[in-house]
Amino acid sequence: MASNAGKKLIQIDVSSDTVCPWCFVGKKNLEKAMEQNKDKFDFEVRWHPFFLNPNAPKEGIKKSDYYRMKFGPIQFEHATARMTEIFRGLGMEYDMSGLTGNTMDSHRLITLAGHQGYDKQSALVEELFQSYFCQGKFIGDRQVLLDAARKVGIEGAEELLQDSNKGVDEINGKFQLSGGQPPNAFTRAFETLRPHHSLTRVPTHTRLG
């Protein structure tokens, strides 16, 4: 599918969890790759839900306690130090304060945003990532979600969050790359795709199809 000025349009479907640090890292690297290739391609990025822990408590649990229990104290310290270094390399500070928990409401809000424009949806995803990973905010807090929605201009957020039954998306794809790949890996993928093809990135691997 061609777009403006005869450039190839690459549609990118991302399955991501709002509490997945590698998803945030992947987003930043993908954005760098898109910026580096904007003269050759147009991009449409669409976000879909993925749950690292579908059974996470809705009321939340202290991040440091949860990950220390999950990985053990030594691996927890090593992982935290590594993510801190990676985030700083991207110009951000990794914040392990606050709570983690169920991400269903954040995914429902992201899905709603997608119906109002994919650029707006990506802006919301950025706000939620920043809130959780850099500001220590709880992604399950309704006010945190509403504040992010208002900041990027999402309509109907309050009504959505009052109805726990509104939905979910699914994605499919073919070729695979690590979601945390550097920008040049995405560039090589862009070059490989035929004009009508799309790219799909998920937390543990990237699919191109």
Backbone hydrogen bonds, N-H to C=O, Kabsch-Sander energy under -0.5 kcal/mol:
donor,donor_aa,acceptor,acceptor_aa,energy
3,S,7,K,-2.8
6,G,3,S,-1.4
7,K,4,N,-2.1
8,K,40,K,-1.0
9,L,1,M,-2.3
10,I,8,K,-0.6
10,I,42,D,-3.0
11,Q,9,L,-0.6
11,Q,197,H,-0.9
12,I,10,I,-0.5
12,I,44,E,-3.7
13,D,11,Q,-0.6
13,D,199,L,-3.1
14,V,12,I,-0.6
14,V,46,R,-3.4
15,S,13,D,-0.5
15,S,201,R,-2.9
16,S,14,V,-0.6
16,S,48,H,-2.1
20,C,17,D,-1.6
23,C,20,C,-0.5
24,F,20,C,-1.3
25,V,21,P,-2.3
26,G,22,W,-2.8
27,K,23,C,-2.2
28,K,24,F,-2.1
29,N,25,V,-2.3
30,L,26,G,-2.7
31,E,27,K,-2.4
32,K,28,K,-1.9
33,A,29,N,-2.2
34,M,30,L,-2.5
35,E,31,E,-2.3
36,Q,32,K,-2.3
37,N,33,A,-1.1
38,K,35,E,-0.9
40,K,37,N,-1.4
41,F,37,N,-2.3
42,D,8,K,-2.7
44,E,10,I,-2.2
46,R,12,I,-3.5
46,R,44,E,-0.5
48,H,14,V,-3.5
50,F,16,S,-1.1
52,L,50,F,-0.6
56,A,53,N,-2.1
60,G,57,P,-0.7
61,I,100,T,-2.7
63,K,98,G,-2.6
64,S,96,M,-0.6
66,Y,62,K,-2.6
67,Y,63,K,-2.6
68,R,64,S,-1.8
69,M,65,D,-2.2
70,K,66,Y,-2.1
71,F,67,Y,-2.6
72,G,68,R,-1.9
76,F,72,G,-2.4
77,E,73,P,-2.0
78,H,74,I,-2.2
79,A,75,Q,-2.9
80,T,76,F,-2.5
81,A,77,E,-2.2
82,R,78,H,-2.2
83,M,79,A,-2.7
84,T,80,T,-2.4
85,E,81,A,-1.9
86,I,82,R,-2.4
87,F,83,M,-2.9
88,R,84,T,-2.1
89,G,85,E,-1.8
90,L,86,I,-0.8
90,L,87,F,-1.0
91,G,88,R,-1.6
92,M,87,F,-2.7
94,Y,92,M,-0.5
95,D,93,E,-0.5
95,D,133,F,-3.6
96,M,94,Y,-0.6
100,T,61,I,-3.1
102,N,57,P,-1.8
107,H,103,T,-2.0
108,R,104,M,-2.4
109,L,105,D,-2.0
110,I,106,S,-2.1
111,T,107,H,-2.4
112,L,108,R,-2.1
113,A,109,L,-2.4
114,G,110,I,-1.8
115,H,111,T,-0.9
115,H,112,L,-1.0
116,Q,113,A,-1.7
117,G,114,G,-0.9
121,Q,117,G,-2.1
122,S,118,Y,-2.5
123,A,119,D,-2.0
124,L,120,K,-2.0
125,V,121,Q,-2.4
126,E,122,S,-2.2
127,E,123,A,-2.0
128,L,124,L,-2.5
129,F,125,V,-2.6
130,Q,126,E,-2.7
131,S,127,E,-2.4
132,Y,128,L,-2.3
133,F,129,F,-3.0
134,C,129,F,-0.5
134,C,130,Q,-1.7
135,Q,130,Q,-0.9
135,Q,131,S,-0.5
137,K,131,S,-2.7
139,I,137,K,-0.6
141,D,138,F,-1.8
142,R,140,G,-0.5
145,L,141,D,-2.0
146,L,142,R,-2.6
147,D,143,Q,-2.7
148,A,144,V,-2.0
149,A,145,L,-2.4
150,R,146,L,-2.7
151,K,147,D,-2.0
152,V,148,A,-1.5
153,G,149,A,-0.7
153,G,150,R,-0.6
154,I,149,A,-3.0
157,A,154,I,-0.5
160,L,156,G,-2.2
161,L,157,A,-2.4
162,Q,158,E,-0.9
163,D,160,L,-1.7
164,S,162,Q,-0.6
166,K,163,D,-1.0
175,F,208,L,-4.1
177,L,206,T,-1.2
181,Q,178,S,-1.6
185,A,182,P,-1.4
186,F,182,P,-1.0
187,T,183,P,-2.1
188,R,184,N,-2.0
189,A,185,A,-1.6
190,F,186,F,-2.7
191,E,187,T,-2.2
192,T,188,R,-1.3
193,L,189,A,-1.5
197,H,194,R,-2.2
199,L,11,Q,-3.5
200,T,207,R,-6.4
201,R,13,D,-2.3
202,V,205,H,-2.5
206,T,177,L,-6.4
207,R,200,T,-6.2
208,L,175,F,-1.5
209,G,198,S,-3.2
